[in-house]
Amino acid sequence: MTPKSSTTSTKKDIKTQLTESLLLERTKTHQQPTPDGYRMHARCTEKLMEICRSQLNWEELNYSQKETIYMTCHKMARILTGNPNIADHWQDISGYNMLIVNEIAEGIPDDTE
C-alpha cells in the first residue's frame, strides 16, 4: 500500500509538470509565462475595455455584444503583448464578431436588462 503522503506528493508533481508544460506551450502563442507577462496582457485587455465601457452606446449593447467586445479586446491584447503572427488570434476575433452578425440577422434578443 502506498503511503498517503507519497500519493499526495506524486499528485503535486504531476500537477506541477502539467502546469509547467502548459505554460511552456502557451509561450509559443501568448505572452511569456511569467507573472509580469500575464499582468501585461491583463493590463492591456482592461485598458482597451476601459475605452469601450466609456463610450456612449456601451449601455445599449446586449450581453452577447458586450462579451464579443470583451473577447475582441482580450484577443487584441494577446496580439499586442504576445506573438502577433498566430492566425488563431485573428480568426477568433472574426469568429466572435460573426456571432453578432448572425445574431443581428436573426433578430437581437432583448437581454439588456
NUFI-684754 format. One line per 10 residues: number of its first residue (from 1); their letters; for each residue x negated, y negated, z of N, C-alpha, C. Coordinates in steps of 0.1 Angstrom, whole numbers. Example, Ala and Ser with C-alpha at 12.3 -4.5 7.8 and 13.67 -1.06 7.14 Angstrom:
BEGIN
1 = as = -132:57:78:-123:45:78:-132:33:78 | -128:22:71:-137:11:71:-129:0:79 $
***
This chain:
BEGIN
1 = mtpkssttst = -8:12:0:0:0:0:-9:-12:0 | -5:-22:-8:-13:-35:-9:-9:-44:2 | -19:-50:9:-16:-59:20:-9:-71:14 | 1:-77:22:8:-88:17:0:-100:13 | -11:-103:21:-19:-115:18:-27:-113:4 | -30:-100:1:-37:-97:-11:-27:-99:-23 | -15:-95:-22:-5:-97:-32:-2:-112:-34 | -1:-120:-23:2:-134:-24:-10:-141:-31 | -22:-137:-28:-34:-142:-34:-34:-140:-49 | -31:-128:-53:-31:-124:-67:-20:-132:-74 $
11 = kkdiktqlte = -9:-134:-68:2:-142:-75:-3:-157:-77 | -10:-162:-67:-15:-176:-68:-26:-176:-79 | -34:-166:-80:-44:-166:-90:-38:-166:-104 | -28:-157:-106:-21:-156:-119:-14:-170:-122 | -8:-176:-112:-1:-189:-114:-12:-199:-118 | -23:-200:-111:-33:-209:-114:-39:-207:-128 | -41:-195:-132:-46:-192:-145:-36:-196:-156 | -23:-193:-154:-13:-197:-163:-12:-212:-165 | -13:-219:-153:-12:-234:-153:-24:-239:-161 | -36:-234:-158:-48:-239:-165:-48:-236:-180 $
21 = slllertkth = -42:-224:-183:-41:-221:-198:-31:-230:-205 | -20:-233:-198:-10:-242:-204:-16:-256:-206 | -23:-261:-196:-29:-274:-197:-39:-275:-208 | -47:-264:-209:-57:-264:-220:-50:-264:-233 | -39:-256:-235:-32:-256:-248:-26:-270:-251 | -21:-276:-240:-14:-289:-242:-24:-300:-246 | -37:-298:-242:-47:-308:-246:-48:-309:-261 | -45:-299:-269:-45:-299:-283:-34:-308:-289 | -23:-309:-282:-11:-316:-288:-7:-328:-280 | -11:-329:-268:-6:-340:-259:-18:-348:-255 $
31 = qqptpdgyrm = -18:-353:-243:-29:-361:-238:-39:-351:-230 | -49:-357:-225:-58:-349:-217:-51:-344:-205 | -53:-331:-201:-45:-326:-189:-51:-330:-176 | -51:-343:-174:-56:-349:-161:-45:-357:-155 | -46:-360:-142:-36:-369:-137:-36:-382:-144 | -47:-387:-148:-48:-400:-155:-41:-399:-169 | -43:-388:-176:-37:-386:-189:-22:-386:-188 | -17:-379:-178:-3:-377:-176:3:-391:-172 | -4:-398:-163:1:-411:-159:1:-421:-171 | -9:-420:-179:-10:-429:-191:3:-426:-200 $
41 = harcteklme = 6:-414:-202:18:-410:-210:30:-415:-203 | 32:-413:-190:44:-417:-183:45:-432:-183 | 34:-439:-182:35:-454:-182:39:-459:-196 | 34:-453:-206:37:-457:-220:52:-455:-222 | 57:-443:-218:71:-440:-220:80:-450:-213 | 77:-452:-200:85:-461:-192:84:-476:-197 | 73:-480:-202:72:-494:-207:81:-495:-220 | 81:-485:-228:89:-485:-240:104:-485:-236 | 107:-477:-225:121:-477:-221:126:-490:-214 | 116:-496:-207:120:-510:-202:125:-519:-213 $
51 = icrsqlnwee = 118:-519:-224:122:-527:-235:136:-523:-240 | 138:-510:-242:151:-505:-246:162:-509:-237 | 160:-507:-224:171:-509:-214:174:-524:-213 | 165:-533:-217:167:-547:-215:174:-553:-227 | 177:-545:-237:184:-550:-249:199:-552:-248 | 204:-561:-255:218:-564:-255:228:-553:-255 | 226:-543:-264:235:-532:-266:233:-520:-258 | 223:-520:-249:220:-508:-242:232:-502:-235 | 240:-510:-228:252:-505:-221:263:-501:-230 | 262:-504:-243:272:-500:-253:270:-486:-258 $
61 = lnysqketiy = 258:-481:-256:254:-468:-261:260:-456:-253 | 264:-445:-259:269:-434:-252:257:-426:-246 | 260:-416:-239:249:-408:-232:239:-402:-242 | 244:-396:-253:235:-390:-262:227:-400:-270 | 232:-411:-272:224:-422:-279:213:-427:-270 | 216:-428:-257:206:-432:-247:195:-422:-246 | 200:-409:-245:190:-398:-244:181:-397:-256 | 187:-400:-268:179:-399:-280:169:-410:-280 | 172:-422:-276:163:-433:-275:152:-429:-265 | 156:-423:-253:146:-419:-244:136:-409:-249 $
71 = mtchkmaril = 141:-399:-256:133:-388:-262:124:-394:-273 | 129:-404:-280:121:-410:-291:110:-418:-284 | 112:-425:-273:102:-432:-266:92:-422:-261 | 96:-411:-255:88:-400:-250:78:-395:-261 | 84:-392:-272:76:-387:-283:66:-398:-289 | 71:-410:-289:62:-421:-293:50:-422:-284 | 53:-421:-271:42:-422:-261:32:-410:-263 | 37:-398:-266:28:-387:-269:19:-390:-281 | 25:-397:-291:17:-401:-303:7:-411:-299 | 11:-421:-291:3:-432:-288:-8:-429:-277 $
81 = tgnpniadhw = -6:-419:-269:-16:-415:-259:-22:-402:-261 | -18:-395:-271:-23:-381:-273:-28:-380:-288 | -26:-369:-294:-30:-367:-308:-19:-371:-317 | -21:-382:-325:-11:-387:-334:-9:-379:-346 | -17:-369:-348:-17:-361:-361:-10:-348:-359 | -2:-347:-349:6:-335:-346:20:-337:-353 | 23:-330:-364:35:-332:-371:48:-330:-362 | 47:-320:-353:58:-317:-344:63:-329:-337 | 55:-338:-332:59:-350:-325:68:-359:-335 | 64:-360:-347:71:-368:-357:84:-361:-361 $
91 = qdisgynmli = 83:-348:-362:95:-341:-366:106:-341:-355 | 101:-341:-342:111:-342:-331:118:-355:-331 | 111:-366:-334:117:-379:-334:128:-379:-345 | 125:-373:-357:135:-372:-367:147:-364:-363 | 144:-353:-356:155:-343:-352:164:-350:-342 | 159:-356:-332:167:-363:-322:176:-373:-329 | 170:-381:-338:178:-391:-345:189:-386:-354 | 186:-374:-360:196:-368:-369:208:-363:-360 | 206:-359:-348:217:-355:-339:227:-367:-338 | 221:-379:-337:230:-391:-336:237:-394:-349 $
101 = vneiaegipd = 230:-392:-360:236:-394:-373:248:-385:-375 | 246:-372:-371:257:-362:-372:268:-366:-362 | 265:-370:-350:275:-374:-341:283:-385:-346 | 277:-395:-352:284:-407:-358:293:-402:-369 | 288:-393:-378:296:-388:-389:308:-381:-384 | 307:-374:-373:318:-366:-367:327:-374:-358 | 323:-386:-355:331:-395:-346:324:-395:-332 | 321:-406:-327:313:-407:-315:322:-405:-303 | 319:-395:-294:327:-393:-282:325:-405:-273 | 336:-408:-266:336:-419:-257:332:-414:-243 $
111 = dte = 319:-413:-241:313:-409:-228:305:-419:-221 | 308:-432:-224:300:-443:-218:304:-446:-204 | 315:-441:-199:320:-444:-186:312:-437:-175 $
***
